[in-house]
Amino acid sequence: MRHFKSMGALLLAVLLVLTACGQKTGGKEGLTDVTLCLDWTPNTNYTGVYVALAQGWFEEEGLNVSIVQPPEDGAVAICAAGQVEFAGTAQDSIASAFAREDPLAVTAVAALLQHNTSGIISRAGEGMDRPAGLEGHTYSTWNTPTELAMMEQAVTADGGDFSQVKLIPNNITDEAGALREHQTDAIWIFYAWGGIAAKESGLDFDYFDFKDVNPVFDYYTPILVANNDFLDKQPETAKAFLSAAARGYEYAIEHPEQSAQMLIDGDETGSLAGSEEMVKASQEWIGGQYKAGEERWGYIDPERWNAFYQWLNDNNLLERPIPENTGFSNDYLPQ
């Protein structure tokens, strides 16, 4: 639910990435430099990439890969500007980038998870294990049009009155702590991190998934996008990157503990320090979500992709409608 804010943020992001690239990319002889900008600090959504780095699989593909972190909201804008080749984001977050007179020049090339694993967490036993139960309770919101439209649709379809849900700003960093201290009653979380963290903290909680509320809400989050000019000029480099990444995710599915350790060891931000057990628990859970029954990692189902954007179109949530089959391609994934 993050959106681009200002040209100042974009310029700052570009400067930070250029600096990071200068520090991390040594221009190894014979290897092609490729940079991935995460959408946030390192986490288990990206374990496969860290595994491929640790195992030397990118180098086997002829690539010298760097991972950088953006300031808030910077990843996709930087990728569209050509400062990095790949960026992490989500289908809902990037919708506004396609619903413009001049769409941002990026294409989704891989789904990091096959399903939307986000939903609403609340204290157990207070009736919020289903959307209608939010009526009369407090919900922490990012206050974005798509989020609020999804929440209203979910509550209303379940027989509740969304106008009776009290909305307060979501500035929460510790969901379990906020619920335990009654700072709020319900929070939108991504289960692989927020849900697992709540379990690890011992919180007794209720939870429901958005994908179970309405199939159209089973959009792709998170995803990898790539710069369009890069894809046009260096398609084989893009394929090489995704081939090594796919190998990393396949390994992470089969070896969660070892893969979690590779993520922890590869984290240069220090953000995972002290959370090693949480990372390993998250990795154990999320491994089943990387493919979730799909034959190959990264595949984007056109029907599901289009269905969510059509829902946004139908509910007038965008500056202009997004045409069918906009913004994604499976052509760069390993066959």
Helices and strands as residue ranges (DSSP letters): H 7-24, E 32-37, G 44-46, H 47-54, H 57-60, E 63-68, H 75-80, E 86-89, H 91-98, E 106-111, E 118-123, G 131-134, E 138-141, H 145-157, G 162-164, E 166-169, H 175-180, E 186-190, I 191-195, H 196-201, E 205-209, H 210-213, G 215-217, E 223-227, H 228-233, H 235-254, H 256-266, H 276-286, G 287-289, H 302-314
